[in-house]
Every structure is written in structure tokens, then in C-alpha cells.
Amino acid sequence: MPLKAPAQIADLTLVFLSLGDQQGVICAMAEVVWTGRTAADGMQPTGLRFLNILEHDQQRIDRVVNDLLKHLEQIGG
């Protein structure tokens, strides 16, 4: 997830996600677990790990990701 630089490993962030599934915004605490090179626009690719997320919200994320992966498999071969 792109974050405004500088992001450092072990930083904590509050994440608000809208999945477009008409079920509202997900709010969760996350920790930075990896970072990439900062882009010209000041954004830095960042890997996050959820530390505190409702089980229902995690299931929503899993469902969206799995649907996306299935779609990509279908169009890719």
C-alpha cells in the first residue's frame, strides 16, 4: 500500500479501507513490515500487517482478494 514517505519498519498506522462491497469502511491498526523506494510523488510502497482487525472485516478482505485472484487467473490463461 503506498504511504507518504518516510515509512519505516515497525511504524504503526491506522488504516481505513473501502472495498467497494457496499458494506462500509474497514478501520484497522497495521504495522509496517517492509518498505520500498520512495517515488517522485513522495509516496512509498509499503507492506502492512494487520495487528487489530475484526474477524468479519478480515473475511471481507479475504473474499475481495480471492475474487480478484480468480478473475486474474481467468483472464491470464
N, C-alpha and C positions, 0 to 999 in steps of 0.2 A: 504494500500500500504506500503510495507516495505521501511523504510528510515534509513539512517545511524544515529545511536543514537549519542547524545541525541536529541530527538524531544520533543518539549513542546507545550502544548495547546496555540493557538493563533500565533504560528510561521507561517510565510508566506514562501511559496516555489513556484518556477516556475516549472511547470510540463510539460514534453514532453512525449506524449503517441503515440505509434504506435499500431494501432488496427488490422493491417494485412488486411485491407479492400482496399488496393491499392489506397487510397485517400490522402496519405501524413500524416505527423506527426501533432498531435494536440499540441498546446502550450497554456497553461492557467495558471493563477495565482490561487493558492489554499491556504487555511488556515487549519492548524492542528486543528481538533475538538475533537479527542481522541487519546490516545496512549496506547500501551500495553507494556508488559515486554520485555526488550532487550534480544535478542537471543545470543547464544555463538559466533556467527559470527559478532556481533556488529550491526545487523540490528534490527529495532524496528517496530512492526506492528503499523500503523498509519492511522487514519481515516482523510480524507481530504474533504473539501467542496470547490467547485469552486467559486471563487469570480468574476472572469472576464473570460468568455469563449464565443466564438462566438456561436450564435444560431445553425448554421449549424454543428459545432463540437459537441455541446451537443446532437443534433439529431443523429449524428453518434454513439456516446457513447450509447445513449438510445437504438438504433437499435441493436448494438452488445450485450448489456446486455440482452435485451428481447429475442434475438435469442438463447443465451446461456441458459437462464432460460427455454425456451420452450424445448430445447434439453435435459436438465437435467430432466424435467418432463417426457419426453418420455422414457428415459432410466431407470428412477427410479420407474415407476409404472404408 
